[in-house]
């Protein structure tokens, strides 16, 4: 199982540059870049709320579930 964070696609759709979104939601460019590239292990709900507010989207617009191989018993 894998969860993909589609922040990059949503930002492109909204024509929102990384540095502008980072400034608006109050996190560093570097931390937003980690989220955007899918390298983050977790996302704070307050950060997710701010991203959704600024990009005018729902959390489900930002995440995608990609099924993977089943874990062995």
MOBELWO-V452049 format. One record per residue. N is the residue number from 1. RES is the residue in three letters. PHI is phi in whole degrees, -180 to 180 (999 if undefined). Layout:
n:res:phi
N:RES:PHI
N:RES:PHI
This chain:
n:res:phi
1:UNK:999
2:UNK:-145
3:UNK:-108
4:UNK:-105
5:UNK:-94
6:UNK:-97
7:UNK:-61
8:UNK:-60
9:UNK:-67
10:UNK:-66
11:UNK:-64
12:UNK:-65
13:UNK:-60
14:UNK:-92
15:UNK:53
16:UNK:-108
17:UNK:-69
18:UNK:-57
19:UNK:-65
20:UNK:-69
21:UNK:-64
22:UNK:-58
23:UNK:-62
24:UNK:-66
25:UNK:-96
26:UNK:80
27:UNK:-128
28:UNK:-74
29:UNK:-57
30:UNK:-63
31:UNK:-68
32:UNK:-67
33:UNK:-62
34:UNK:-61
35:UNK:-65
36:UNK:-63
37:UNK:-85
38:UNK:80
39:UNK:-90
40:UNK:-75
41:UNK:-92
42:UNK:-156
43:UNK:-133
44:UNK:-67
45:UNK:-62
46:UNK:-66
47:UNK:-70
48:UNK:-60
49:UNK:-60
50:UNK:-66
51:UNK:-62
52:UNK:-62
53:UNK:-63
54:UNK:-75
55:UNK:-96
56:UNK:51
57:UNK:-142
58:UNK:-104
59:UNK:-53
60:UNK:-65
61:UNK:-73
62:UNK:-99
63:UNK:-120
64:UNK:-136
65:UNK:-97
66:UNK:-117
67:UNK:-62
68:UNK:-123
69:UNK:-62
70:UNK:-68
71:UNK:-70
72:UNK:-67
73:UNK:-69
